[in-house]
Amino acid sequence: MTAEQIAKVAHEINKAYCESIGDKSQVSWEDAPQWQKDSAIHGVDFHLNNPDATPEMSHESWLKEKTEGGWKYGPVKDVEKKEHPCFCPYNELPVEQRSKDYLFRQIIHSLKPYIGCCQ
């Protein structure tokens, strides 16, 4: 597996989780724009390089990436305006959103032993 393959798995599980809580806005990995794929790969790399990072630290890394990309808070995710409702401190996120950071982290740590194999 590669970091990109792990990012794809994490993305698809995130999509399924979002759908389970009524959020149908996520597209499949194949249909995702490159910036979204790059963000997921960045998140995978972050956890691979920082194995003790918490979900909160993952969110902080995501916030930094988004800030550098010109994003800001908005009540609804709007790619054109670069606004996102999760653009806030981790402790202000709804539990459903914090759960996504836990899932993302666990997926990476569960698949990490397979990096370099199965290609």
Secondary structure, DSSP 8 states (H G I E B T S, - for coil): --HHHHHHHHHHHHHHHHHHTT------GGGS-HHHHHHHHHHHHHHHH-TT--HHHHHHHHHHHHHHTT-EE-SS-BTTTTEETT-S-GGGS-HHHHHHHHHHHHHHHHHGGGTTS--
